[in-house]
Amino acid sequence: MNKLQSVLSIVALCGLLLSACSSPPAADKPGSATTTTDSGSGQSGASDKPAQAGTVSETDRPDGQNSHSSGNGGPVEGAKGSDDEQGQGGGEQPGGKAEQTEEPSGQPAVETAADPESIAVLVNKQFSLPEDFEPTDLVYPEVRFTFTEKIEKRMLRKEAAAALESMFAAAEQDGIYLAGVSAYRSHSTQTALFNRYVKRDGEEKAKTYSAVPGHSEHETGLAIDVSASDGKCAAEDCFADTKEAKWLAKHVHEYGFIIRYPKGKDDITGYKYEPWHLRYVGDNIARDIQERDITLEEYYDAVPVNKPE
């Protein structure tokens, strides 16, 4: 009997234990964010859903920058943006402020001519033409040249060409027969010419008689090198002693031209004496320069191109 009671007591105890193990879990306490229901929708609140690809995983700061990386692998805080980002939105371009070419000590800074179409434009070692400048009114003057082909270097701007025709005709009345040697040059032609001179004589020497591309008066379509009709001493120092050179020195201003690089002014113009190099500037300026015995730089009160040693 005692054994039977012991067995029954054990069975009853096991039944209580089984009942306790099969009881449902307690309900979530109020305030739990695990499975809160969206009001009226019956759907979960998505607070535990993973962030969608491409979205920012951290709230933007007041300064507009993210404190951590974006969900699509964007930059972390403190990292520099890409080149494209730095170049947009008004920020400085890579390298900060716009670069400026440093000139050698004592030399004026190079500037681009404000009005390259002007008949009186100043072009020299300080003032250049825009790289894409090309005169729109180039014509072939009806005068003698040292060559017969109708090529680029035979052209001048229309007003200068008309003045040249008048001057050549007047010279012939005085028994002086002139010929054109070289007039207009495109930027590409001047580049090739200057590079050839540099290869032959070196850059420093080349710059004393030939212009750096963009700085040549020939590119304006307003300048021309002339010689005697036989072509002797063309663009050479010996031309200064010819009767043709003496006639030009006395009369070019009457037709709107000047001897652009006069004798003894190379510290101002930047070029040695070239009695053959004529530049059209119009009647008024040409006469003023002739009467005052000055250069085009002095006429404009421009800074001398070369300062004396």
Protein Blocks (a to p, Z undefined) as FASTA:
>chain_A
ZZmmmmmmmmmmmmmmmmmmmpccddddehiaklpccehklpaehlmgccdehiafbdcd
fkopafbdcfkopacehiacdfklmmgghiacehiaaddddddehiacddddfblmbmkl
ccdfkbccdfkbccfkbccddbddfbfbdcfklpccfklmmmmmmmmmmmmmnopacddf
blcdcfklmmmmmmmmmmmnojklmmmmpccehiafklnopaccdddfklpaihiaklmm
pmklmmmmmmmmmnopacfbaghilmmnopacdfkbccdebjklmmmmmmnopafklmno
pacfbdcZZ
